[in-house]
Amino acid sequence: MASFDIVSKVDPQTMDNAVNVARKEILNRYDFRDTKGSIDYDKKNNVVNITMENEMRVQHTEDVLISKMVKQGLDATALDFSKEAYQSGAMLKKDIKVKAGIEKDTSKKIMKIIKDSKLKVSAAMMDETIRVTGKKIDDLQGVIALLRGNSEEIGMPLQYVNMKS
């Protein structure tokens, strides 16, 4: 039986590089002159912390971060912008969670997409990964193509690892 695993993870070192490049650009940009803000990546908690003076600068910092992530080969949908910025003294802070692992709701969506495709494969949830097994590798490649086509509906970056035949 051939199989592969579907996972969602972001390489912490590559993410750290993207944050460092974004920090350098913010320090050099004219519209960020004399800013007391900062952008940091907490590898342990998998969170990007942005601290700026106002909402506009927070938004521009997010845009710079997304562009640098794309240049590093990371998918920007891995960031969770659902939390609002909050006031901390004179500064505005925003914590952006970096999604790691497939949540239950998303894994149910993925399983439904695979079952509705009528491909001769079976999918099983294992913690934060989904294992897809089938008799033919062609069917497994069909599942990968199907999920790449439905990436908008899934809403998070997926990697396909551990392919065994």
FIKOLZA-1660 file (N, C-alpha, C; in steps of 0.1 Angstrom, whole numbers, plus 5000, padded with zeros to 4 digits):
% residues 165
   i   px   py   pz ch aa at
   1 5008 4988 5000  A  M  N
   1 5000 5000 5000  A  M CA
   1 5009 5013 5000  A  M  C
   2 5006 5022 4991  A  A  N
   2 5013 5034 4991  A  A CA
   2 5006 5044 5000  A  A  C
   3 5014 5053 5006  A  S  N
   3 5009 5063 5015  A  S CA
   3 5017 5076 5015  A  S  C
   4 5011 5086 5020  A  F  N
   4 5018 5099 5023  A  F CA
   4 5011 5106 5034  A  F  C
   5 5018 5116 5040  A  D  N
   5 5012 5123 5051  A  D CA
   5 5010 5138 5047  A  D  C
   6 4999 5144 5051  A  I  N
   6 4996 5158 5049  A  I CA
   6 4999 5165 5062  A  I  C
   7 5007 5175 5062  A  V  N
   7 5011 5182 5074  A  V CA
   7 5010 5197 5071  A  V  C
   8 5010 5205 5081  A  S  N
   8 5011 5220 5079  A  S CA
   8 5021 5225 5089  A  S  C
   9 5032 5229 5084  A  K  N
   9 5042 5234 5094  A  K CA
   9 5051 5245 5086  A  K  C
  10 5056 5254 5095  A  V  N
  10 5065 5264 5090  A  V CA
  10 5079 5262 5096  A  V  C
  11 5089 5262 5087  A  D  N
  11 5103 5261 5092  A  D CA
  11 5106 5273 5101  A  D  C
  12 5109 5271 5114  A  P  N
  12 5112 5282 5123  A  P CA
  12 5124 5291 5119  A  P  C
  13 5134 5285 5113  A  Q  N
  13 5146 5292 5109  A  Q CA
  13 5142 5301 5097  A  Q  C
  14 5135 5296 5088  A  T  N
  14 5131 5304 5076  A  T CA
  14 5122 5316 5080  A  T  C
  15 5113 5313 5090  A  M  N
  15 5104 5323 5095  A  M CA
  15 5112 5334 5102  A  M  C
  16 5122 5330 5110  A  D  N
  16 5130 5339 5117  A  D CA
  16 5138 5348 5107  A  D  C
  17 5143 5342 5096  A  N  N
  17 5150 5349 5085  A  N CA
  17 5140 5360 5079  A  N  C
  18 5128 5356 5076  A  A  N
  18 5118 5365 5071  A  A CA
  18 5115 5377 5080  A  A  C
  19 5114 5374 5093  A  V  N
  19 5112 5385 5103  A  V CA
  19 5124 5394 5104  A  V  C
  20 5136 5388 5103  A  N  N
  20 5148 5397 5104  A  N CA
  20 5150 5406 5092  A  N  C
  21 5147 5401 5080  A  V  N
  21 5147 5409 5068  A  V CA
  21 5137 5420 5068  A  V  C
  22 5125 5416 5073  A  A  N
  22 5114 5426 5075  A  A CA
  22 5118 5437 5084  A  A  C
  23 5125 5433 5095  A  R  N
  23 5130 5443 5105  A  R CA
  23 5140 5453 5099  A  R  C
  24 5149 5447 5091  A  K  N
  24 5159 5456 5084  A  K CA
  24 5152 5465 5074  A  K  C
  25 5142 5461 5067  A  E  N
  25 5136 5470 5058  A  E CA
  25 5128 5481 5065  A  E  C
  26 5122 5478 5076  A  I  N
  26 5115 5488 5084  A  I CA
  26 5124 5498 5089  A  I  C
  27 5136 5494 5094  A  L  N
  27 5146 5504 5099  A  L CA
  27 5151 5513 5088  A  L  C
  28 5151 5509 5075  A  N  N
  28 5156 5517 5064  A  N CA
  28 5145 5525 5057  A  N  C
  29 5132 5522 5059  A  R  N
  29 5122 5529 5052  A  R CA
  29 5120 5543 5057  A  R  C
  30 5117 5552 5048  A  Y  N
  30 5115 5566 5051  A  Y CA
  30 5102 5568 5060  A  Y  C
  31 5092 5561 5056  A  D  N
  31 5079 5563 5064  A  D CA
  31 5080 5557 5078  A  D  C
  32 5091 5550 5081  A  F  N
  32 5092 5545 5095  A  F CA
  32 5104 5552 5102  A  F  C
  33 5108 5564 5097  A  R  N
  33 5119 5571 5104  A  R CA
  33 5114 5575 5118  A  R  C
  34 5124 5574 5127  A  D  N
  34 5122 5578 5141  A  D CA
  34 5111 5570 5148  A  D  C
  35 5109 5558 5143  A  T  N
  35 5099 5549 5150  A  T CA
  35 5105 5542 5162  A  T  C
  36 5098 5540 5172  A  K  N
  36 5102 5532 5184  A  K CA
  36 5097 5518 5183  A  K  C
  37 5091 5514 5172  A  G  N
  37 5085 5501 5171  A  G CA
  37 5095 5490 5169  A  G  C
  38 5090 5478 5169  A  S  N
  38 5098 5466 5167  A  S CA
  38 5090 5455 5162  A  S  C
  39 5097 5445 5156  A  I  N
  39 5090 5432 5152  A  I CA
  39 5099 5421 5156  A  I  C
  40 5094 5411 5163  A  D  N
  40 5101 5400 5168  A  D CA
  40 5094 5387 5166  A  D  C
  41 5102 5376 5165  A  Y  N
  41 5096 5363 5163  A  Y CA
  41 5100 5354 5175  A  Y  C
  42 5090 5349 5182  A  D  N
  42 5092 5340 5194  A  D CA
  42 5091 5326 5189  A  D  C
  43 5102 5319 5187  A  K  N
  43 5102 5306 5182  A  K CA
  43 5095 5296 5191  A  K  C
  44 5097 5298 5204  A  K  N
  44 5091 5289 5214  A  K CA
  44 5076 5288 5213  A  K  C
  45 5070 5300 5213  A  N  N
  45 5055 5301 5212  A  N CA
  45 5050 5302 5198  A  N  C
  46 5059 5303 5188  A  N  N
  46 5055 5304 5174  A  N CA
  46 5046 5316 5172  A  N  C
  47 5050 5328 5176  A  V  N
  47 5042 5340 5175  A  V CA
  47 5051 5352 5170  A  V  C
  48 5046 5360 5161  A  V  N
  48 5053 5372 5157  A  V CA
  48 5047 5384 5165  A  V  C
  49 5056 5391 5171  A  N  N
  49 5051 5403 5179  A  N CA
  49 5055 5416 5172  A  N  C
  50 5044 5424 5170  A  I  N
  50 5047 5437 5163  A  I CA
  50 5043 5448 5174  A  I  C
  51 5052 5457 5175  A  T  N
  51 5049 5469 5184  A  T CA
  51 5052 5481 5177  A  T  C
  52 5042 5490 5175  A  M  N
  52 5043 5502 5167  A  M CA
  52 5035 5513 5174  A  M  C
  53 5037 5526 5169  A  E  N
  53 5030 5537 5175  A  E CA
  53 5015 5538 5172  A  E  C
  54 5012 5534 5159  A  N  N
  54 4998 5536 5155  A  N CA
  54 4993 5524 5146  A  N  C
  55 4981 5524 5143  A  E  N
  55 4975 5513 5135  A  E CA
  55 4980 5512 5121  A  E  C
  56 4983 5524 5115  A  M  N
  56 4988 5525 5101  A  M CA
  56 5002 5518 5101  A  M  C
  57 5011 5520 5110  A  R  N
  57 5024 5514 5110  A  R CA
  57 5023 5499 5113  A  R  C
  58 5014 5495 5121  A  V  N
  58 5012 5481 5123  A  V CA
  58 5008 5474 5110  A  V  C
  59 4998 5480 5103  A  Q  N
  59 4994 5475 5090  A  Q CA
  59 5005 5474 5080  A  Q  C
  60 5013 5485 5079  A  H  N
  60 5024 5484 5070  A  H CA
  60 5035 5474 5074  A  H  C
  61 5037 5472 5086  A  T  N
  61 5046 5462 5091  A  T CA
  61 5041 5448 5087  A  T  C
  62 5028 5446 5088  A  E  N
  62 5022 5433 5084  A  E CA
  62 5025 5431 5069  A  E  C
  63 5023 5441 5061  A  D  N
  63 5025 5440 5047  A  D CA
  63 5039 5437 5043  A  D  C
  64 5049 5443 5050  A  V  N
  64 5063 5440 5048  A  V CA
  64 5066 5426 5052  A  V  C
  65 5061 5422 5063  A  L  N
  65 5063 5408 5068  A  L CA
  65 5058 5398 5058  A  L  C
  66 5046 5400 5052  A  I  N
  66 5040 5391 5042  A  I CA
  66 5049 5390 5030  A  I  C
  67 5054 5402 5025  A  S  N
  67 5062 5402 5013  A  S CA
  67 5075 5395 5015  A  S  C
  68 5081 5396 5027  A  K  N
  68 5094 5390 5030  A  K CA
  68 5092 5375 5032  A  K  C
  69 5080 5371 5037  A  M  N
  69 5077 5356 5038  A  M CA
  69 5076 5350 5025  A  M  C
  70 5070 5357 5015  A  V  N
  70 5068 5351 5002  A  V CA
  70 5081 5350 4995  A  V  C
  71 5090 5360 4997  A  K  N
  71 5103 5359 4991  A  K CA
  71 5112 5348 4997  A  K  C
  72 5109 5344 5010  A  Q  N
  72 5116 5333 5016  A  Q CA
  72 5110 5320 5012  A  Q  C
  73 5099 5320 5005  A  G  N
  73 5093 5307 5001  A  G CA
  73 5082 5302 5011  A  G  C
  74 5078 5311 5020  A  L  N
  74 5068 5307 5030  A  L CA
  74 5054 5311 5025  A  L  C
  75 5044 5304 5029  A  D  N
  75 5030 5308 5025  A  D CA
  75 5025 5317 5036  A  D  C
  76 5020 5329 5031  A  A  N
  76 5015 5339 5040  A  A CA
  76 5002 5335 5047  A  A  C
  77 4995 5324 5042  A  T  N
  77 4983 5320 5049  A  T CA
  77 4986 5312 5062  A  T  C
  78 4999 5311 5065  A  A  N
  78 5003 5304 5078  A  A CA
  78 5002 5314 5090  A  A  C
  79 5000 5327 5087  A  L  N
  79 4998 5337 5097  A  L CA
  79 4983 5338 5101  A  L  C
  80 4980 5340 5114  A  D  N
  80 4967 5341 5118  A  D CA
  80 4965 5356 5123  A  D  C
  81 4958 5364 5115  A  F  N
  81 4956 5378 5118  A  F CA
  81 4943 5380 5125  A  F  C
  82 4937 5370 5131  A  S  N
  82 4924 5372 5137  A  S CA
  82 4924 5381 5150  A  S  C
  83 4935 5381 5157  A  K  N
  83 4936 5389 5169  A  K CA
  83 4938 5404 5166  A  K  C
  84 4931 5413 5173  A  E  N
  84 4932 5427 5170  A  E CA
  84 4944 5432 5178  A  E  C
  85 4949 5444 5173  A  A  N
  85 4960 5451 5180  A  A CA
  85 4954 5456 5193  A  A  C
  86 4963 5457 5204  A  Y  N
  86 4958 5462 5217  A  Y CA
  86 4968 5473 5221  A  Y  C
  87 4963 5482 5229  A  Q  N
  87 4971 5493 5234  A  Q CA
  87 4979 5489 5246  A  Q  C
  88 4992 5493 5246  A  S  N
  88 5001 5490 5257  A  S CA
  88 5009 5502 5260  A  S  C
  89 5004 5511 5269  A  G  N
  89 5010 5524 5271  A  G CA
  89 5008 5533 5259  A  G  C
  90 5019 5538 5254  A  A  N
  90 5019 5547 5242  A  A CA
  90 5020 5539 5229  A  A  C
  91 5022 5526 5230  A  M  N
  91 5025 5518 5218  A  M CA
  91 5012 5509 5216  A  M  C
  92 5012 5504 5203  A  L  N
  92 5001 5495 5199  A  L CA
  92 5008 5481 5196  A  L  C
  93 5003 5471 5202  A  K  N
  93 5009 5457 5201  A  K CA
  93 5000 5448 5194  A  K  C
  94 5006 5439 5186  A  K  N
  94 4998 5429 5179  A  K CA
  94 5006 5416 5179  A  K  C
  95 4999 5405 5183  A  D  N
  95 5005 5392 5183  A  D CA
  95 4999 5384 5172  A  D  C
  96 5008 5379 5163  A  I  N
  96 5003 5372 5151  A  I CA
  96 5008 5357 5153  A  I  C
  97 4998 5348 5155  A  K  N
  97 5001 5334 5157  A  K CA
  97 5005 5328 5143  A  K  C
  98 5016 5320 5143  A  V  N
  98 5020 5313 5131  A  V CA
  98 5014 5299 5133  A  V  C
  99 5005 5295 5123  A  K  N
  99 4998 5283 5123  A  K CA
  99 5007 5271 5121  A  K  C
 100 5006 5261 5130  A  A  N
 100 5015 5249 5129  A  A CA
 100 5006 5237 5132  A  A  C
 101 5005 5228 5124  A  G  N
 101 4996 5216 5126  A  G CA
 101 4983 5219 5120  A  G  C
 102 4976 5208 5117  A  I  N
 102 4963 5209 5111  A  I CA
 102 4952 5208 5122  A  I  C
 103 4944 5218 5124  A  E  N
 103 4933 5218 5134  A  E CA
 103 4922 5209 5130  A  E  C
 104 4914 5205 5140  A  K  N
 104 4903 5195 5137  A  K CA
 104 4894 5200 5127  A  K  C
 105 4889 5212 5127  A  D  N
 105 4880 5217 5117  A  D CA
 105 4885 5216 5103  A  D  C
 106 4898 5220 5101  A  T  N
 106 4905 5220 5088  A  T CA
 106 4907 5206 5084  A  T  C
 107 4910 5197 5093  A  S  N
 107 4912 5183 5089  A  S CA
 107 4899 5177 5085  A  S  C
 108 4888 5180 5091  A  K  N
 108 4875 5175 5086  A  K CA
 108 4872 5180 5072  A  K  C
 109 4875 5193 5069  A  K  N
 109 4873 5198 5056  A  K CA
 109 4881 5190 5046  A  K  C
 110 4894 5187 5049  A  I  N
 110 4903 5180 5040  A  I CA
 110 4898 5166 5038  A  I  C
 111 4894 5159 5049  A  M  N
 111 4888 5146 5048  A  M CA
 111 4876 5145 5039  A  M  C
 112 4867 5156 5040  A  K  N
 112 4855 5156 5032  A  K CA
 112 4858 5158 5017  A  K  C
 113 4868 5167 5014  A  I  N
 113 4872 5169 5001  A  I CA
 113 4878 5156 4994  A  I  C
 114 4886 5149 5002  A  I  N
 114 4891 5136 4997  A  I CA
 114 4880 5126 4995  A  I  C
 115 4870 5125 5004  A  K  N
 115 4860 5115 5003  A  K CA
 115 4850 5118 4991  A  K  C
 116 4848 5131 4989  A  D  N
 116 4839 5136 4978  A  D CA
 116 4845 5134 4964  A  D  C
 117 4859 5132 4964  A  S  N
 117 4866 5131 4951  A  S CA
 117 4864 5117 4945  A  S  C
 118 4859 5107 4952  A  K  N
 118 4856 5094 4947  A  K CA
 118 4869 5086 4943  A  K  C
 119 4881 5091 4947  A  L  N
 119 4893 5084 4945  A  L CA
 119 4894 5072 4954  A  L  C
 120 4901 5062 4950  A  K  N
 120 4902 5050 4958  A  K CA
 120 4913 5051 4968  A  K  C
 121 4911 5059 4978  A  V  N
 121 4921 5061 4988  A  V CA
 121 4914 5062 5001  A  V  C
 122 4921 5060 5012  A  S  N
 122 4915 5062 5025  A  S CA
 122 4924 5072 5033  A  S  C
 123 4917 5081 5041  A  A  N
 123 4924 5091 5049  A  A CA
 123 4921 5089 5063  A  A  C
 124 4932 5091 5072  A  A  N
 124 4930 5089 5086  A  A CA
 124 4937 5100 5093  A  A  C
 125 4930 5106 5104  A  M  N
 125 4936 5117 5112  A  M CA
 125 4945 5111 5122  A  M  C
 126 4957 5117 5124  A  M  N
 126 4966 5113 5134  A  M CA
 126 4972 5125 5140  A  M  C
 127 4966 5129 5152  A  D  N
 127 4970 5142 5158  A  D CA
 127 4969 5154 5149  A  D  C
 128 4980 5159 5145  A  E  N
 128 4980 5171 5136  A  E CA
 128 4984 5168 5122  A  E  C
 129 4984 5155 5118  A  T  N
 129 4987 5151 5104  A  T CA
 129 4975 5142 5099  A  T  C
 130 4975 5141 5086  A  I  N
 130 4965 5132 5080  A  I CA
 130 4973 5122 5071  A  I  C
 131 4970 5109 5073  A  R  N
 131 4977 5099 5065  A  R CA
 131 4967 5095 5054  A  R  C
 132 4972 5095 5042  A  V  N
 132 4964 5091 5030  A  V CA
 132 4970 5078 5025  A  V  C
 133 4962 5067 5023  A  T  N
 133 4968 5055 5018  A  T CA
 133 4959 5050 5006  A  T  C
 134 4966 5044 4997  A  G  N
 134 4959 5039 4985  A  G CA
 134 4967 5028 4978  A  G  C
 135 4961 5021 4969  A  K  N
 135 4968 5010 4962  A  K CA
 135 4978 5016 4951  A  K  C
 136 4974 5026 4945  A  K  N
 136 4982 5032 4934  A  K CA
 136 4987 5046 4937  A  K  C
 137 4999 5048 4933  A  I  N
 137 5006 5061 4935  A  I CA
 137 4998 5072 4927  A  I  C
 138 4993 5068 4916  A  D  N
 138 4985 5078 4908  A  D CA
 138 4973 5083 4915  A  D  C
 139 4967 5075 4923  A  D  N
 139 4956 5080 4931  A  D CA
 139 4960 5090 4942  A  D  C
 140 4972 5087 4948  A  L  N
 140 4977 5096 4958  A  L CA
 140 4981 5109 4952  A  L  C
 141 4987 5109 4940  A  Q  N
 141 4991 5121 4933  A  Q CA
 141 4978 5129 4929  A  Q  C
 142 4967 5122 4926  A  G  N
 142 4955 5128 4923  A  G CA
 142 4949 5136 4936  A  G  C
 143 4951 5130 4948  A  V  N
 143 4947 5136 4960  A  V CA
 143 4955 5149 4962  A  V  C
 144 4968 5148 4960  A  I  N
 144 4977 5160 4961  A  I CA
 144 4972 5171 4952  A  I  C
 145 4970 5168 4939  A  A  N
 145 4965 5178 4930  A  A CA
 145 4951 5183 4934  A  A  C
 146 4943 5175 4939  A  L  N
 146 4929 5179 4943  A  L CA
 146 4930 5189 4955  A  L  C
 147 4939 5186 4964  A  L  N
 147 4940 5195 4976  A  L CA
 147 4947 5209 4972  A  L  C
 148 4957 5208 4963  A  R  N
 148 4963 5220 4958  A  R CA
 148 4953 5229 4950  A  R  C
 149 4943 5223 4943  A  G  N
 149 4933 5230 4936  A  G CA
 149 4923 5236 4946  A  G  C
 150 4921 5231 4958  A  N  N
 150 4912 5236 4968  A  N CA
 150 4919 5243 4979  A  N  C
 151 4930 5249 4976  A  S  N
 151 4938 5256 4987  A  S CA
 151 4931 5268 4993  A  S  C
 152 4922 5275 4984  A  E  N
 152 4915 5286 4989  A  E CA
 152 4905 5282 5000  A  E  C
 153 4898 5271 4997  A  E  N
 153 4888 5266 5007  A  E CA
 153 4894 5261 5020  A  E  C
 154 4906 5255 5019  A  I  N
 154 4913 5250 5031  A  I CA
 154 4918 5261 5039  A  I  C
 155 4925 5271 5033  A  G  N
 155 4929 5283 5040  A  G CA
 155 4942 5282 5048  A  G  C
 156 4950 5272 5046  A  M  N
 156 4963 5271 5053  A  M CA
 156 4972 5263 5044  A  M  C
 157 4985 5266 5045  A  P  N
 157 4995 5259 5037  A  P CA
 157 4996 5244 5041  A  P  C
 158 4997 5236 5031  A  L  N
 158 4999 5221 5033  A  L CA
 158 5011 5216 5027  A  L  C
 159 5018 5207 5034  A  Q  N
 159 5030 5200 5028  A  Q CA
 159 5026 5185 5027  A  Q  C
 160 5032 5179 5017  A  Y  N
 160 5029 5165 5015  A  Y CA
 160 5043 5157 5017  A  Y  C
 161 5044 5150 5028  A  V  N
 161 5056 5144 5031  A  V CA
 161 5055 5129 5033  A  V  C
 162 5066 5122 5034  A  N  N
 162 5067 5108 5038  A  N CA
 162 5060 5099 5028  A  N  C
 163 5062 5102 5015  A  M  N
 163 5056 5094 5004  A  M CA
 163 5063 5080 5004  A  M  C
 164 5055 5070 5005  A  K  N
 164 5060 5056 5005  A  K CA
 164 5052 5048 4995  A  K  C
 165 5059 5040 4987  A  S  N
 165 5052 5031 4978  A  S CA
 165 5053 5017 4981  A  S  C
% end
